[in-house]
Amino acid sequence: MAEKPKPICQTYGTRSNEKAMKKIIHHLRKQPDEVKRHVLHIIIFVAGVILVLLWVYSLGTNLANPDTRVEISEDLKPFSTLKDSIPDLW
């Protein structure tokens, strides 16, 4: 008999990863709701930290660009005019 061809998308070790994930999920399902809620909060916190770090990294690379600095200074010119006119009001 001919051997079944493996699917193209299947990679080495996928079945062991699937088994490990199923084991973790089944273990979590057996836990009380309080434990599930704690795990949920931890996952959300970690995901939020990762997003903030990516945002800060991208913000730093954007602000380092000289063209961006020129655009920022041009955008802030109306505010400097407003700031200069405030002492005249007092």
Backbone as CSV, one residue per row, in Angstrom:
resi,resn,N_x,N_y,N_z,CA_x,CA_y,CA_z,C_x,C_y,C_z
1,MET,0.826,-1.181,0.000,0.000,0.000,0.000,0.871,1.246,0.000
2,ALA,0.365,2.235,-0.681,1.097,3.496,-0.754,0.853,4.316,0.513
3,GLU,1.883,5.036,0.893,1.786,5.870,2.083,0.995,7.126,1.776
4,LYS,0.195,7.591,2.748,-0.585,8.809,2.554,0.350,10.007,2.479
5,PRO,0.153,10.894,1.510,0.996,12.094,1.468,0.618,13.030,2.610
6,LYS,1.646,13.675,3.177,1.401,14.609,4.265,0.888,15.919,3.696
7,PRO,0.005,16.578,4.426,-0.458,17.891,3.961,0.696,18.881,3.897
8,ILE,0.594,19.825,3.000,1.663,20.803,2.801,1.841,21.688,4.034
9,CYS,0.743,22.031,4.706,0.828,22.974,5.808,1.338,22.339,7.097
10,GLN,1.421,21.031,7.167,1.867,20.374,8.389,3.391,20.464,8.511
11,THR,3.852,20.921,9.668,5.281,21.032,9.908,5.701,20.024,10.956
12,TYR,7.000,19.888,11.123,7.542,18.943,12.078,7.142,19.342,13.488
13,GLY,6.641,18.399,14.262,6.312,18.635,15.651,4.950,19.247,15.882
14,THR,4.143,19.373,14.861,2.842,20.005,15.011,1.926,19.179,15.904
15,ARG,1.962,17.896,15.755,1.073,17.053,16.560,1.424,17.128,18.034
16,SER,2.697,17.198,18.365,3.068,17.303,19.770,2.634,18.658,20.330
17,ASN,2.696,19.708,19.502,2.226,21.020,19.940,0.716,21.011,20.159
18,GLU,-0.004,20.324,19.270,-1.451,20.220,19.416,-1.807,19.486,20.688
19,LYS,-1.101,18.421,20.975,-1.371,17.652,22.189,-1.091,18.487,23.426
20,ALA,-0.018,19.233,23.402,0.320,20.073,24.548,-0.741,21.152,24.755
21,MET,-1.192,21.776,23.677,-2.222,22.808,23.796,-3.532,22.215,24.297
22,LYS,-3.907,21.049,23.785,-5.134,20.403,24.246,-5.042,20.078,25.730
23,LYS,-3.874,19.632,26.163,-3.680,19.291,27.568,-3.822,20.544,28.440
24,ILE,-3.229,21.639,28.002,-3.331,22.901,28.754,-4.771,23.384,28.805
25,ILE,-5.459,23.335,27.662,-6.842,23.809,27.596,-7.744,22.956,28.476
26,HIS,-7.598,21.637,28.418,-8.429,20.764,29.252,-8.137,20.991,30.731
27,HIS,-6.870,21.214,31.076,-6.509,21.480,32.462,-7.146,22.794,32.934
28,LEU,-7.145,23.811,32.055,-7.738,25.090,32.408,-9.256,24.999,32.544
29,ARG,-9.878,24.185,31.709,-11.336,24.020,31.780,-11.768,23.414,33.098
30,LYS,-10.927,22.604,33.701,-11.256,21.944,34.963,-11.108,22.884,36.161
31,GLN,-10.447,24.003,35.967,-10.200,24.934,37.069,-11.467,25.725,37.404
32,PRO,-11.536,26.224,38.645,-12.675,27.073,39.013,-12.660,28.393,38.232
33,ASP,-13.810,29.058,38.234,-13.936,30.310,37.472,-12.948,31.369,37.935
34,GLU,-12.649,31.411,39.212,-11.713,32.411,39.732,-10.327,32.247,39.108
35,VAL,-9.868,31.024,38.968,-8.559,30.755,38.363,-8.586,31.126,36.887
36,LYS,-9.662,30.803,36.207,-9.792,31.151,34.789,-9.744,32.670,34.614
37,ARG,-10.393,33.407,35.524,-10.400,34.860,35.457,-8.991,35.419,35.673
38,HIS,-8.247,34.826,36.618,-6.873,35.272,36.855,-6.009,35.057,35.615
39,VAL,-6.164,33.916,34.976,-5.389,33.618,33.767,-5.756,34.614,32.673
40,LEU,-7.036,34.911,32.551,-7.491,35.882,31.556,-6.870,37.251,31.807
41,HIS,-6.860,37.698,33.064,-6.285,39.002,33.388,-4.792,39.039,33.094
42,ILE,-4.101,37.974,33.389,-2.660,37.919,33.122,-2.391,37.982,31.621
43,ILE,-3.158,37.236,30.845,-2.968,37.232,29.389,-3.250,38.615,28.804
44,ILE,-4.321,39.256,29.265,-4.662,40.590,28.764,-3.584,41.594,29.151
45,PHE,-3.063,41.514,30.380,-2.017,42.424,30.819,-0.755,42.255,29.973
46,VAL,-0.358,41.021,29.734,0.848,40.753,28.935,0.657,41.268,27.509
47,ALA,-0.512,41.028,26.930,-0.779,41.513,25.576,-0.750,43.043,25.541
48,GLY,-1.298,43.695,26.566,-1.271,45.156,26.633,0.141,45.698,26.737
49,VAL,0.977,45.055,27.552,2.367,45.491,27.693,3.101,45.357,26.361
50,ILE,2.861,44.261,25.667,3.507,44.060,24.367,3.074,45.154,23.384
51,LEU,1.776,45.468,23.361,1.291,46.518,22.458,1.888,47.881,22.802
52,VAL,1.975,48.211,24.091,2.553,49.496,24.492,4.030,49.552,24.105
53,LEU,4.759,48.461,24.308,6.171,48.444,23.938,6.357,48.626,22.436
54,LEU,5.523,47.973,21.634,5.594,48.151,20.181,5.267,49.590,19.790
55,TRP,4.277,50.178,20.465,3.895,51.556,20.169,5.034,52.509,20.509
56,VAL,5.652,52.337,21.676,6.754,53.203,22.090,7.938,53.048,21.138
57,TYR,8.224,51.817,20.742,9.324,51.579,19.800,9.063,52.288,18.471
58,SER,7.845,52.145,17.942,7.541,52.780,16.654,7.512,54.294,16.796
59,LEU,7.067,54.793,17.941,7.055,56.234,18.166,8.481,56.775,18.195
60,GLY,9.391,56.044,18.833,10.791,56.473,18.896,11.436,56.516,17.528
61,THR,11.155,55.538,16.694,11.749,55.540,15.358,11.150,56.645,14.494
62,ASN,9.877,56.956,14.701,9.248,58.031,13.924,9.762,59.399,14.355
63,LEU,9.966,59.605,15.648,10.431,60.902,16.122,11.897,61.141,15.799
64,ALA,12.657,60.076,15.563,14.069,60.226,15.229,14.261,60.707,13.792
65,ASN,13.251,60.575,12.968,13.315,60.979,11.562,13.335,62.513,11.476
66,PRO,14.328,63.116,10.789,14.407,64.584,10.691,13.188,65.215,10.019
67,ASP,12.600,64.534,9.041,11.412,65.081,8.379,10.253,65.208,9.362
68,THR,10.126,64.242,10.245,9.054,64.272,11.235,9.256,65.435,12.196
69,ARG,10.507,65.697,12.578,10.783,66.817,13.489,10.372,68.147,12.851
70,VAL,10.625,68.298,11.564,10.244,69.531,10.875,8.724,69.660,10.854
71,GLU,8.037,68.572,10.571,6.577,68.602,10.545,6.008,68.945,11.915
72,ILE,6.592,68.403,12.973,6.112,68.682,14.325,6.305,70.156,14.665
73,SER,7.464,70.694,14.322,7.708,72.110,14.635,6.758,73.009,13.853
74,GLU,6.426,72.646,12.623,5.472,73.429,11.838,4.062,73.319,12.419
75,ASP,3.721,72.138,12.919,2.395,71.950,13.514,2.248,72.733,14.812
76,LEU,3.335,72.945,15.533,3.271,73.615,16.827,3.373,75.131,16.721
77,LYS,3.599,75.694,15.553,3.725,77.142,15.402,2.480,77.897,15.868
78,PRO,1.260,77.473,15.539,0.082,78.211,16.042,0.025,78.237,17.567
79,PHE,0.449,77.174,18.215,0.417,77.130,19.666,1.439,78.083,20.272
80,SER,2.601,78.232,19.627,3.592,79.181,20.144,3.070,80.613,20.020
81,THR,2.336,80.903,18.961,1.733,82.230,18.800,0.696,82.460,19.890
82,LEU,-0.101,81.457,20.171,-1.105,81.563,21.235,-0.427,81.772,22.583
83,LYS,0.647,81.049,22.834,1.376,81.162,24.095,1.976,82.564,24.242
84,ASP,2.480,83.110,23.159,3.074,84.445,23.208,2.022,85.527,23.471
85,SER,0.772,85.289,23.050,-0.274,86.299,23.221,-0.954,86.217,24.581
86,ILE,-0.782,85.151,25.317,-1.431,84.997,26.626,-0.960,86.050,27.622
87,PRO,0.333,86.378,27.780,0.729,87.410,28.753,0.104,88.768,28.448
88,ASP,-0.219,89.061,27.216,-0.854,90.327,26.864,-2.264,90.436,27.424
89,LEU,-2.905,89.292,27.650,-4.271,89.310,28.182,-4.298,89.675,29.652
90,TRP,-3.258,89.433,30.391,-3.248,89.716,31.829,-2.872,91.117,32.004
